[in-house]
Amino acid sequence: MEFGQYLGFLAFLTIATIGFWLMMFLVSFVMYWVGGATVELVKERKAEKRLREQKA
């Protein structure tokens, strides 16, 4: 393996690793976002149901 190939291999590993961790960060962020939106939706529905029960 020549020095140029070695540098290319290191560049590939660096880019692949950065891409992997970026993907992990984005996936976790999206899961956090979806989870928070779901919790808020459930809270809104419970409050709406409680309000309807109080009026009836």
Buried (B, 14 or more C-beta within 10 A) or exposed (E): EEEEEEEEEEEEEEEEEEEEEEEEEEEEEEEEEEEEEEEEEEEEEEEEEEEEEEEE
